[in-house]
Amino acid sequence: MRNPSLSPTLLASADFPGPRYHLEEPLPLDSGALLANVTIAYETYGTLNADKSNAILVCHALTGDQYAASSNPITGKTGWWHLAIGAGKPIDTDKYFVICSNVLGSCCGSTGPRDTNSETGKPYGTEFPTVTIGDMVRAQQWLITKHLGIEKLFAVVGASMGGMQALQWAVAYPEAMHSVVAIACSYRHTAQNIAFHEVGRQAIIADLEWHGGEYLSKAATPHRGLAVARMAAHITYLSESSLHEKFGRKLQNRETISYGFEADFQVESYLRHQGMTFVDRFDANSYLYLTRAVDYFDLSADYGGNLAKTFSDKPRYCIISLSSDWLFPTSEHKAIVRALNAVAANVSFVEIDTQRGHDAFLLHEPEFHTILRSYLQTNALQTGL
Amino acid sequence: MRNPSLSPTLLASADFPGPRYHLEEPLPLDSGALLANVTIAYETYGTLNADKSNAILVCHALTGDQYAASSNPITGKTGWWHLAIGAGKPIDTDKYFVICSNVLGSCCGSTGPRDTNSETGKPYGTEFPTVTIGDMVRAQQWLITKHLGIEKLFAVVGASMGGMQALQWAVAYPEAMHSVVAIACSYRHTAQNIAFHEVGRQAIIADLEWHGGEYLSKAATPHRGLAVARMAAHITYLSESSLHEKFGRKLQNRETISYGFEADFQVESYLRHQGMTFVDRFDANSYLYLTRAVDYFDLSADYGGNLAKTFSDKPRYCIISLSSDWLFPTSEHKAIVRALNAVAANVSFVEIDTQRGHDAFLLHEPEFHTILRSYLQTNALQTGL
């Protein structure tokens, strides 16, 4: 039987090159706390035009990063959305100025639980304040307005947790963008999704090397627990039919079952690989904080569950769901569309027919890319871009 | 943050009272190994009639036990299928003699990895041979024929892993029963289901207190990992709609979110409870072995994926699916029914309309109970019972 004995390198902010925005003042958080010394790491692609009217903010998903269209310095892989962002691509960098920032609480250069708490001189660990999607978006809004000096974004685009941020932008700053594109997301996390996140968190917390969250000061990492958390989450990113299609019951490098606990099945080998590579690039405490932020997300909460009341008729919306996404099914998107219709917002909605589940937004999906491209183009014409 | 510090008692076979069958000879296993000194713990309900024609074998699910209709000695809870088995109930003990045995590899009195290996004098741990659904059924068949002297069962009934055993009985011993009732199961485990099992196994193996499987000789238990495994599995036992209905985003004993990692949401509290209580009644290594047995199950494997070839036109079949069961969806059952039709078997099929997911077979589901009752009654008339 395999007993993982990985020793992932402890990554530091300096391992993630690129521009930084050091917030001028402490950031007020939804919890009521003030967070001092906040840094936001970001990347940009394309050129900001003279009247600063062509900027698109791209929001990343749970374990994403700012390297949306450029190589990740740790994994060496091309950017997670390189199929969607680039010259001549749906989010065309010949036309638009694309900004992607690492979210508050993450671990790729923006301030998070791995960073040093200036009050104690030690890593924050679980002393880091709880952050919300609203807090992430507030930090982004400071980046866009105070640092980059952009008054109005052309668009905010995001999928998964990035879609939640896009919706949050629309609610918090409805005049701050021309349009919002929210993909494969929801206006609130469901019980089943909270349950999967809780499994992941408990897997990390159960790891004795988590040390109550203080593993950094003990030169340890709860990489076993984090790998299990990733494995559980990864199942939810794929559809049952894509797992069946891709792996079925196919065996890994063998003709017959081993009658043991090796990764006999390809799907086991694949999942183990997903878990093991994840721990090399992600911080366990960040995983706790970001999953919590997603669980807490509920745009309807302030209005007793009445989602329509949270929206105004600005900005313009494009809501895109993926037919085989069971993490954020089409029904969740339809609830958003109904609420937007109730306030007479300008909303487009499309369900992309795909068998590849939630992660399809990262993959080669021509119909999706065509819609993303043409929605942006139509809006560009309207704004005179 | 919660860091589990449970110390579950190490249970022994003697903690599970009831009759035992000590196999006369070593049991041949599908892996080719011979397992000596096998004991099978079982329970019976009702009275065997004079010609031994009224016996129903009930097969339990993954973490079930022999106490199908009587109190579990560890948890004190009424039997897991007390709603289905008893005087006047669908499996009517006024009429039938019901046998339920703890499966080989489990930990409630039947031989499993927690038991002492007579060759080494130490607990088997991961030295226990890999067992299959076929091996479990072989041991049951010896119990029924050699020990209880029953030549032909009236029925074999099971749900989930119990349904797999029921199908295995039909394939291995088609003349040994009048009818088979297979509920909420499949003829083979899918990639997604293998993936969920693999997450559970890795959660156990990742626990430093698993000690390479030798935790018993170190007076330790990987209870944290086992609890996480149970939490992950438990999500698959419930439907998304039942989780939404039961918990939604309701908070647990609080008015507002805590901005922390407490179990703010009821669904978190519920899952943690499921994990914590499970470790008091189940052995971690048994969990590894039984999930593996289910993963390996594939009735079509010997016939190049042609399921029909595995079945004969005996016995009679009743296949029951649960409409909201996403672990074993109705489509899996229809594949069984199609294969049975191809060999002109006598097969009844029904999909029970329920929103409660896989675990609905354990719950108060009048339509399900009516069908179970009437199917058995019809067959009883035919056999002159």
Chai-1 contact restraints between the chains, C-beta under 6 A:
chainA,res_idxA,chainB,res_idxB,connection_type,confidence,min_distance_angstrom,max_distance_angstrom,comment,restraint_id
A,M1,B,T126,contact,1.0,0.0,6.0,A-B,restraint_1
A,N3,B,I205,contact,1.0,0.0,6.0,A-B,restraint_2
A,S31,B,Y259,contact,1.0,0.0,6.0,A-B,restraint_3
A,T126,B,M1,contact,1.0,0.0,6.0,A-B,restraint_4
A,T130,B,Y259,contact,1.0,0.0,6.0,A-B,restraint_5
A,T130,B,G260,contact,1.0,0.0,6.0,A-B,restraint_6
A,A191,B,L243,contact,1.0,0.0,6.0,A-B,restraint_7
A,A191,B,H244,contact,1.0,0.0,6.0,A-B,restraint_8
A,A191,B,F247,contact,1.0,0.0,6.0,A-B,restraint_9
A,A191,B,G248,contact,1.0,0.0,6.0,A-B,restraint_10
A,A191,B,V267,contact,1.0,0.0,6.0,A-B,restraint_11
A,Q192,B,E240,contact,1.0,0.0,6.0,A-B,restraint_12
A,Q192,B,L243,contact,1.0,0.0,6.0,A-B,restraint_13
A,I194,B,F265,contact,1.0,0.0,6.0,A-B,restraint_14
A,I194,B,V267,contact,1.0,0.0,6.0,A-B,restraint_15
A,A195,B,I235,contact,1.0,0.0,6.0,A-B,restraint_16
A,A195,B,V267,contact,1.0,0.0,6.0,A-B,restraint_17
A,A195,B,L271,contact,1.0,0.0,6.0,A-B,restraint_18
A,E198,B,E268,contact,1.0,0.0,6.0,A-B,restraint_19
A,E198,B,L271,contact,1.0,0.0,6.0,A-B,restraint_20
A,V199,B,M231,contact,1.0,0.0,6.0,A-B,restraint_21
A,V199,B,A232,contact,1.0,0.0,6.0,A-B,restraint_22
A,Q202,B,V228,contact,1.0,0.0,6.0,A-B,restraint_23
A,A203,B,A203,contact,1.0,0.0,6.0,A-B,restraint_24
A,A203,B,V228,contact,1.0,0.0,6.0,A-B,restraint_25
A,I205,B,N3,contact,1.0,0.0,6.0,A-B,restraint_26
A,A206,B,R224,contact,1.0,0.0,6.0,A-B,restraint_27
A,A206,B,V228,contact,1.0,0.0,6.0,A-B,restraint_28
A,L208,B,L208,contact,1.0,0.0,6.0,A-B,restraint_29
A,G212,B,N3,contact,1.0,0.0,6.0,A-B,restraint_30
A,R224,B,A206,contact,1.0,0.0,6.0,A-B,restraint_31
A,V228,B,Q202,contact,1.0,0.0,6.0,A-B,restraint_32
A,V228,B,A203,contact,1.0,0.0,6.0,A-B,restraint_33
A,V228,B,A206,contact,1.0,0.0,6.0,A-B,restraint_34
A,M231,B,V199,contact,1.0,0.0,6.0,A-B,restraint_35
A,A232,B,V199,contact,1.0,0.0,6.0,A-B,restraint_36
A,A232,B,A232,contact,1.0,0.0,6.0,A-B,restraint_37
A,I235,B,A195,contact,1.0,0.0,6.0,A-B,restraint_38
A,E240,B,Q192,contact,1.0,0.0,6.0,A-B,restraint_39
A,L243,B,A191,contact,1.0,0.0,6.0,A-B,restraint_40
A,L243,B,Q192,contact,1.0,0.0,6.0,A-B,restraint_41
A,H244,B,A191,contact,1.0,0.0,6.0,A-B,restraint_42
A,F247,B,A191,contact,1.0,0.0,6.0,A-B,restraint_43
A,G248,B,A191,contact,1.0,0.0,6.0,A-B,restraint_44
A,I257,B,Y296,contact,1.0,0.0,6.0,A-B,restraint_45
A,Y259,B,S31,contact,1.0,0.0,6.0,A-B,restraint_46
A,Y259,B,T130,contact,1.0,0.0,6.0,A-B,restraint_47
A,G260,B,T130,contact,1.0,0.0,6.0,A-B,restraint_48
A,F265,B,I194,contact,1.0,0.0,6.0,A-B,restraint_49
A,V267,B,A191,contact,1.0,0.0,6.0,A-B,restraint_50
A,V267,B,I194,contact,1.0,0.0,6.0,A-B,restraint_51
A,V267,B,A195,contact,1.0,0.0,6.0,A-B,restraint_52
A,E268,B,E198,contact,1.0,0.0,6.0,A-B,restraint_53
A,L271,B,A195,contact,1.0,0.0,6.0,A-B,restraint_54
A,L271,B,E198,contact,1.0,0.0,6.0,A-B,restraint_55
A,Y296,B,I257,contact,1.0,0.0,6.0,A-B,restraint_56
